[in-house]
Amino acid sequence: MAKWAGTLSTTEPYNHLGLLKVRQGNKNSEVFEFKLVQNGIPYDLSGYRVFFCTHFDPYVSIEKNAEIIDTKKGLIRFTMDDDCMQKVGRQEGYFEIYKEDTFLDATQYFTYTVQTSIIKQLMDGESYIQRLEELLKKLQEAMEKSQEEVEKWLEENRQKIDDLMNEMDQFFADKKNEFSEWFDSVREILESIDPGGVLLSEITRARSSDRYGTFENLDERLENIEAMFAADTKLMTINHNFKGYPRLRVLYWEYGMATRPLAMEPTGLGGGNVRTVESNVEYLDKNSLTVSVPITYKLNDPEFVFVDAKRFRLISDYRVIQVELLEDDISGYVEVTQTIDFRNKIVGSVVENPHFIGSRQNLTALNPATGSWTERNQTDIDNVTTLDGKLFTIRSDKKDETVQVVSKFDLVTDIDRRFPGVFELHGAMTREQKVAVVKKIVAQITVNASGYGRGFAGNKLELKRYFNNVAESGGVSTTSDKIAKLSLPTASVNTINAMIGQDGVVSDVLFAPASDGATPSVVNIDYVSLEYKIKVGGI
């Protein structure tokens, strides 16, 4: 059974697959099933061969045979092995189509992320191109065929070869004598500089470390030492109510809760040992500070985890860094920017994704809080989850009617899920109390949409926000006939409070010009999202 499925085209500019995640060591479960198409039509693979291809910098290339499971429908299946997952991080792959040994076509790239496995930590350097054996076989056949000609040529030129070899031997003998004479002339100078080669020996040994291994040169080891102790990589900025210069500490550990399933932790239940990290604190003023750590503790795309008003945690894969304020009477917060959209949204459900996208055809702009909005189907929703050129389109041919699309983002539920305990810290238990807290801790809101529209009046797509359920008089618009981004940032406290409804929902609507009965009103949307900056913590 396939774990990942989708469509790959040899002609379209996008693959629409999103980011696929695989884990090292899952030799038999990382199964892909793709439909290969050309100009939207299934690729007939009769008599063809298909290979999965990828490349790991700087020089390791992978080419693996894929199974064709339906030639007429263009369906293939491919199971990743250790070679395809040998390096942790983002990786691009694609499929090549061959007829016998002749290359015919290739699909668009798709992106997959290789996640670490505790049983597969090191890069496998023994990867090879699967068809190397075929190439060696052909080379052997060619060599056997030409062996007789080669032997004949060698016999005819034997004396010339022997003469050349003798000349080379004499050349190297002469150079060896010249070097010996030169070295003898400078030996006394070298020995006076470094008697017995003690200095050279010390420098050579200084390249090696019992803890960190051997470096290419002494400079590399010194750079490594500087990186471990120079706390100059910014970690986070904390705002606080201490009105002074508080003490803090930075802790680091690996694995543990929220980084791996307990059964997969190599350190055992509870993670590895906790240690303090060298840190540098810059006090911006008496109410804020910036914490920096050595670059060796830099985390890649970390997730911010709220602990309480004095402890702030970052997690990246299995690595964890926590900053703790040490004063007794202190409370702080960190500003974090989050993006919410319609990824993982299931029609009719608010479990996987609590937000809503709907549409309506109407003679006038409709208030999001009133009237009837029809939730879009699953295909339409899937088309607006990522900025990939795949469009959700709605239209109306009725005279004087305009099409409208509403997005409703539930900030209360999103914050409650991302930062468990934040509302409890502020004493908010009911929905009404949580809405009040959201209006207090959200510092900025930006609504975004990418798309284009048209109607009788020409090309136009307009984005409006709603304040206290009333559409703003301005908004932004585009008259492009291609995908363009519309963005409306809001940082004013009063504006933010007006945007967040009594139910904790932020609404925006996209409009196209009206139809005249002949030219339709059309809205094309590629991606819709909302960004908000939140003060996570106390105060």
SULFEN-V345103 format. One record per residue. N is the residue number from 1. RES is the residue in one letter. BURIAL is b if it has 16 or more other C-alpha atoms within 10 Angstrom, else e. Layout:
N/RES/BURIAL ; N/RES/BURIAL
//
This chain:
1/M/e ; 2/A/e ; 3/K/e ; 4/W/b ; 5/A/e ; 6/G/e ; 7/T/b ; 8/L/b ; 9/S/b ; 10/T/b ; 11/T/e ; 12/E/e ; 13/P/e ; 14/Y/b ; 15/N/b ; 16/H/b ; 17/L/b ; 18/G/e ; 19/L/e ; 20/L/b ; 21/K/e ; 22/V/b ; 23/R/b ; 24/Q/b ; 25/G/b ; 26/N/b ; 27/K/e ; 28/N/e ; 29/S/b ; 30/E/b ; 31/V/b ; 32/F/b ; 33/E/b ; 34/F/b ; 35/K/b ; 36/L/b ; 37/V/b ; 38/Q/b ; 39/N/e ; 40/G/e ; 41/I/e ; 42/P/b ; 43/Y/b ; 44/D/b ; 45/L/b ; 46/S/e ; 47/G/e ; 48/Y/b ; 49/R/b ; 50/V/b ; 51/F/b ; 52/F/b ; 53/C/b ; 54/T/b ; 55/H/e ; 56/F/e ; 57/D/e ; 58/P/e ; 59/Y/e ; 60/V/e ; 61/S/e ; 62/I/b ; 63/E/b ; 64/K/b ; 65/N/b ; 66/A/b ; 67/E/b ; 68/I/b ; 69/I/e ; 70/D/e ; 71/T/b ; 72/K/e ; 73/K/b ; 74/G/b ; 75/L/b ; 76/I/b ; 77/R/b ; 78/F/b ; 79/T/b ; 80/M/b ; 81/D/b ; 82/D/b ; 83/D/b ; 84/C/b ; 85/M/b ; 86/Q/b ; 87/K/b ; 88/V/b ; 89/G/e ; 90/R/e ; 91/Q/b ; 92/E/e ; 93/G/b ; 94/Y/b ; 95/F/b ; 96/E/b ; 97/I/b ; 98/Y/b ; 99/K/e ; 100/E/e ; 101/D/e ; 102/T/e ; 103/F/e ; 104/L/e ; 105/D/e ; 106/A/b ; 107/T/b ; 108/Q/b ; 109/Y/b ; 110/F/b ; 111/T/b ; 112/Y/b ; 113/T/b ; 114/V/b ; 115/Q/b ; 116/T/b ; 117/S/b ; 118/I/e ; 119/I/e ; 120/K/b ; 121/Q/e ; 122/L/e ; 123/M/e ; 124/D/e ; 125/G/e ; 126/E/e ; 127/S/e ; 128/Y/e ; 129/I/e ; 130/Q/e ; 131/R/e ; 132/L/e ; 133/E/e ; 134/E/e ; 135/L/e ; 136/L/e ; 137/K/e ; 138/K/e ; 139/L/e ; 140/Q/e ; 141/E/e ; 142/A/e ; 143/M/e ; 144/E/e ; 145/K/e ; 146/S/e ; 147/Q/e ; 148/E/e ; 149/E/e ; 150/V/e ; 151/E/e ; 152/K/e ; 153/W/e ; 154/L/e ; 155/E/e ; 156/E/e ; 157/N/e ; 158/R/e ; 159/Q/e ; 160/K/e ; 161/I/e ; 162/D/e ; 163/D/e ; 164/L/e ; 165/M/e ; 166/N/e ; 167/E/e ; 168/M/e ; 169/D/e ; 170/Q/e ; 171/F/e ; 172/F/e ; 173/A/e ; 174/D/e ; 175/K/e ; 176/K/e ; 177/N/e ; 178/E/e ; 179/F/e ; 180/S/e ; 181/E/e ; 182/W/e ; 183/F/e ; 184/D/e ; 185/S/e ; 186/V/e ; 187/R/e ; 188/E/e ; 189/I/e ; 190/L/e ; 191/E/e ; 192/S/e ; 193/I/e ; 194/D/e ; 195/P/e ; 196/G/e ; 197/G/e ; 198/V/e ; 199/L/e ; 200/L/e ; 201/S/e ; 202/E/e ; 203/I/e ; 204/T/e ; 205/R/e ; 206/A/e ; 207/R/b ; 208/S/b ; 209/S/e ; 210/D/e ; 211/R/e ; 212/Y/e ; 213/G/e ; 214/T/b ; 215/F/e ; 216/E/e ; 217/N/e ; 218/L/b ; 219/D/e ; 220/E/e ; 221/R/b ; 222/L/e ; 223/E/e ; 224/N/e ; 225/I/e ; 226/E/e ; 227/A/b ; 228/M/b ; 229/F/e ; 230/A/b ; 231/A/b ; 232/D/e ; 233/T/b ; 234/K/b ; 235/L/b ; 236/M/b ; 237/T/b ; 238/I/b ; 239/N/b ; 240/H/b ; 241/N/b ; 242/F/b ; 243/K/e ; 244/G/e ; 245/Y/b ; 246/P/b ; 247/R/e ; 248/L/e ; 249/R/b ; 250/V/b ; 251/L/b ; 252/Y/b ; 253/W/b ; 254/E/b ; 255/Y/b ; 256/G/b ; 257/M/e ; 258/A/e ; 259/T/b ; 260/R/b ; 261/P/e ; 262/L/b ; 263/A/e ; 264/M/e ; 265/E/b ; 266/P/b ; 267/T/e ; 268/G/e ; 269/L/e ; 270/G/e ; 271/G/b ; 272/G/b ; 273/N/e ; 274/V/e ; 275/R/e ; 276/T/e ; 277/V/b ; 278/E/b ; 279/S/b ; 280/N/b ; 281/V/b ; 282/E/e ; 283/Y/b ; 284/L/e ; 285/D/e ; 286/K/e ; 287/N/b ; 288/S/b ; 289/L/b ; 290/T/e ; 291/V/b ; 292/S/b ; 293/V/b ; 294/P/b ; 295/I/b ; 296/T/e ; 297/Y/b ; 298/K/b ; 299/L/b ; 300/N/e ; 301/D/e ; 302/P/e ; 303/E/e ; 304/F/b ; 305/V/b ; 306/F/b ; 307/V/b ; 308/D/b ; 309/A/b ; 310/K/b ; 311/R/b ; 312/F/b ; 313/R/b ; 314/L/b ; 315/I/b ; 316/S/b ; 317/D/b ; 318/Y/b ; 319/R/b ; 320/V/b ; 321/I/b ; 322/Q/b ; 323/V/b ; 324/E/b ; 325/L/b ; 326/L/e ; 327/E/e ; 328/D/e ; 329/D/e ; 330/I/b ; 331/S/b ; 332/G/b ; 333/Y/b ; 334/V/b ; 335/E/b ; 336/V/e ; 337/T/e ; 338/Q/e ; 339/T/e ; 340/I/b ; 341/D/b ; 342/F/b ; 343/R/b ; 344/N/e ; 345/K/b ; 346/I/b ; 347/V/b ; 348/G/e ; 349/S/e ; 350/V/e ; 351/V/e ; 352/E/e ; 353/N/b ; 354/P/b ; 355/H/b ; 356/F/b ; 357/I/b ; 358/G/b ; 359/S/b ; 360/R/b ; 361/Q/b ; 362/N/e ; 363/L/e ; 364/T/e ; 365/A/e ; 366/L/b ; 367/N/b ; 368/P/b ; 369/A/e ; 370/T/e ; 371/G/e ; 372/S/e ; 373/W/b ; 374/T/e ; 375/E/b ; 376/R/b ; 377/N/e ; 378/Q/e ; 379/T/e ; 380/D/b ; 381/I/b ; 382/D/b ; 383/N/b ; 384/V/b ; 385/T/b ; 386/T/b ; 387/L/b ; 388/D/b ; 389/G/b ; 390/K/b ; 391/L/b ; 392/F/b ; 393/T/e ; 394/I/b ; 395/R/b ; 396/S/b ; 397/D/b ; 398/K/b ; 399/K/b ; 400/D/b ; 401/E/b ; 402/T/b ; 403/V/b ; 404/Q/b ; 405/V/b ; 406/V/b ; 407/S/b ; 408/K/b ; 409/F/b ; 410/D/b ; 411/L/b ; 412/V/b ; 413/T/b ; 414/D/e ; 415/I/b ; 416/D/e ; 417/R/e ; 418/R/e ; 419/F/e ; 420/P/e ; 421/G/b ; 422/V/b ; 423/F/b ; 424/E/e ; 425/L/e ; 426/H/e ; 427/G/e ; 428/A/b ; 429/M/e ; 430/T/e ; 431/R/e ; 432/E/e ; 433/Q/e ; 434/K/b ; 435/V/b ; 436/A/b ; 437/V/b ; 438/V/b ; 439/K/b ; 440/K/e ; 441/I/b ; 442/V/b ; 443/A/b ; 444/Q/b ; 445/I/b ; 446/T/b ; 447/V/b ; 448/N/b ; 449/A/b ; 450/S/b ; 451/G/b ; 452/Y/b ; 453/G/b ; 454/R/b ; 455/G/b ; 456/F/b ; 457/A/e ; 458/G/b ; 459/N/b ; 460/K/b ; 461/L/b ; 462/E/b ; 463/L/b ; 464/K/b ; 465/R/b ; 466/Y/b ; 467/F/b ; 468/N/b ; 469/N/b ; 470/V/e ; 471/A/b ; 472/E/e ; 473/S/e ; 474/G/e ; 475/G/b ; 476/V/e ; 477/S/b ; 478/T/b ; 479/T/e ; 480/S/e ; 481/D/e ; 482/K/e ; 483/I/b ; 484/A/b ; 485/K/e ; 486/L/b ; 487/S/b ; 488/L/b ; 489/P/e ; 490/T/b ; 491/A/e ; 492/S/e ; 493/V/e ; 494/N/e ; 495/T/e ; 496/I/b ; 497/N/b ; 498/A/b ; 499/M/b ; 500/I/b ; 501/G/b ; 502/Q/e ; 503/D/e ; 504/G/b ; 505/V/b ; 506/V/b ; 507/S/b ; 508/D/b ; 509/V/b ; 510/L/b ; 511/F/b ; 512/A/b ; 513/P/b ; 514/A/b ; 515/S/b ; 516/D/b ; 517/G/e ; 518/A/e ; 519/T/b ; 520/P/b ; 521/S/b ; 522/V/b ; 523/V/b ; 524/N/b ; 525/I/b ; 526/D/b ; 527/Y/b ; 528/V/b ; 529/S/b ; 530/L/b ; 531/E/b ; 532/Y/b ; 533/K/b ; 534/I/b ; 535/K/b ; 536/V/b ; 537/G/b ; 538/G/b ; 539/I/e
//
